[in-house]
């Protein structure tokens, strides 16, 4: 079953992952040095991890419930509220298995519009024996280079290296990573978190 919810107005939180348009030099060593550069045009919003939500179900969780999901409703509500908090507009596309939806992975894609950025996020939810695990990725394109995004937008995270040669990796604990990828003269920020 493939459900599309457009212009979803969720009354909770958003996590704008950052894709900024800017280039990172290939010989880039670390984003943390003393060079002064202008602040990102629109700094990524670094929010605390989603917190278990026991409140009323938002429209995304209600659509998942209608499709047969039961065990992961709280986690879907929690993460989707977190992802769209502060958004001017958002929409979601649900991918729920038609057979045994309560026992299989559910996936949701989001379009999130805030005043200065457009973000894409995806979230996956898997029922576990006594709970539901989830993961999300939020992608945003920024006009600044990756060094600016790392030092000014994600200053609270620790630079831990590069994946291979160009994509910077920032860490915010064992379950949170931000990947910064050069994109023309800007930078694409991909925030990935696992939620148990």
C-alpha positions in Angstrom: 0.0 0.0 0.0 1.4 3.3 -1.0 -0.2 6.3 0.7 0.6 9.9 -0.1 -0.1 12.7 2.4 0.4 16.1 0.9 0.7 19.4 2.8 0.8 17.6 6.1 0.8 20.1 8.9 2.3 18.3 11.9 2.2 20.1 15.2 5.5 18.8 16.5 9.2 19.0 15.6 11.3 19.1 12.5 14.8 18.1 11.9 16.2 19.9 8.9 19.2 18.0 7.8 21.5 20.2 5.9 22.5 20.2 2.2 24.4 23.4 1.6 25.7 24.4 -1.8 29.4 24.8 -1.5 32.5 22.9 -2.3 35.0 21.3 0.0 38.5 21.1 -1.2 39.7 17.5 -1.9 42.7 18.0 0.3 40.5 19.2 3.1 42.0 17.9 6.4 39.6 19.2 9.1 36.8 21.7 9.3 38.1 22.9 12.6 40.8 25.5 12.2 41.2 29.2 12.9 40.3 30.5 9.4 37.5 33.0 9.6 34.7 32.6 7.1 31.2 34.0 6.9 28.4 32.1 8.7 26.2 29.8 6.6 23.4 31.7 4.9 20.9 29.5 6.7 22.5 27.5 9.5 21.3 23.9 9.9 19.0 23.4 12.8 20.7 21.0 15.2 18.1 19.6 17.5 18.1 17.0 20.2 17.2 13.5 19.4 13.5 12.6 19.1 11.9 11.9 22.5 9.3 9.1 22.9 5.9 10.7 22.1 2.8 9.4 23.9 0.6 12.3 22.7 -2.1 12.2 20.1 -1.2 10.7 16.7 -0.3 13.1 13.9 -1.6 12.6 10.4 1.4 10.5 9.3 0.9 8.1 12.2 -2.8 8.0 11.6 -2.2 7.0 7.9 0.1 4.3 9.1 -2.5 3.1 11.6 -5.1 3.0 8.8 -2.8 0.9 6.7 -2.5 -1.7 9.5 0.6 -0.6 11.5 0.1 -0.9 15.3 3.4 -1.7 17.0 5.4 1.2 15.6 2.8 4.0 15.8 4.5 5.7 18.7 7.9 5.6 17.0 6.4 6.9 13.7 4.6 9.7 15.6 7.8 10.6 17.5 10.2 10.7 14.5 7.7 12.4 12.1 6.9 15.1 14.7 10.7 15.6 15.2 11.4 15.9 11.5 8.7 18.4 10.6 8.8 20.7 13.7 9.1 24.3 12.6 8.3 23.6 9.0 6.1 26.0 7.0 4.9 23.0 4.9 5.5 19.3 4.8 4.3 16.3 3.0 4.8 12.6 3.4 4.7 9.4 1.2 4.2 6.2 3.1 5.4 2.8 1.9 3.6 0.2 4.1 3.7 -3.5 3.2 0.3 -4.8 2.0 0.8 -8.2 3.8 1.3 -8.2 7.6 2.0 -4.4 7.8 2.4 -4.7 11.6 5.2 -7.2 11.3 7.4 -5.6 8.6 9.4 -2.5 7.9 7.5 0.7 7.2 9.1 3.5 5.3 8.2 7.1 5.0 9.6 9.9 2.8 9.1 13.6 3.7 9.3 16.9 1.8 10.0 19.6 4.4 9.9 23.3 3.6 11.1 25.9 6.1 11.7 29.6 5.5 15.2 29.3 3.9 15.6 25.6 2.9 13.9 22.7 1.3 14.8 19.3 2.8 14.1 15.7 2.0 13.9 13.1 4.9 13.3 9.4 5.0 12.5 7.3 8.0 12.2 3.5 8.4 10.6 1.7 11.3 11.0 -2.0 12.2 8.9 -3.8 14.8 11.1 -5.5 17.5 10.1 -8.1 20.1 9.0 -5.5 22.7 9.4 -2.2 20.9 10.1 -0.5 17.5 13.4 0.5 16.1 13.7 3.4 13.7 16.2 5.4 11.7 15.9 8.6 9.7 18.0 10.6 7.3 17.4 14.2 6.6 19.0 15.8 3.6 19.4 19.6 3.0 21.3 21.5 0.3 23.1 24.6 1.6 24.8 27.5 -0.3 27.9 27.5 1.9 30.9 25.2 1.7 31.1 22.1 3.8 33.7 23.6 6.1 31.3 26.5 7.0 28.5 24.1 7.5 30.6 21.9 9.8 32.1 24.7 12.0 29.1 27.0 12.2 26.1 24.8 11.7 27.2 21.7 13.5 29.8 23.1 15.9 28.5 20.8 18.7 29.4 17.7 16.7 32.9 16.1 16.5 34.7 15.8 13.2 35.9 12.2 13.0 37.2 12.0 9.4 36.1 11.3 5.9 34.3 8.3 4.5 36.8 7.9 1.6 38.1 11.2 0.3 35.5 13.9 0.0 32.6 13.3 2.4 33.2 14.7 5.8 31.8 12.8 8.9 30.7 14.5 12.1 29.6 12.5 15.1 27.1 13.3 17.8 27.3 10.0 19.7 27.1 6.4 18.7 23.7 6.8 17.1 24.1 10.1 15.2 26.2 11.1 12.2 26.2 14.0 9.9 27.8 13.5 6.4 28.8 16.7 4.5 29.2 16.2 0.8 30.5 18.9 -1.6 27.8 19.9 -4.2 29.0 22.5 -6.7 29.8 25.6 -4.7 27.7 24.4 -1.8 27.3 21.5 0.5 24.8 18.7 1.0 24.3 17.8 4.7 22.9 14.3 5.4 21.9 13.8 9.1 21.4 10.1 10.0 20.2 8.8 13.4 19.2 5.5 14.7 16.4 5.6 17.4 15.7 2.6 19.7 
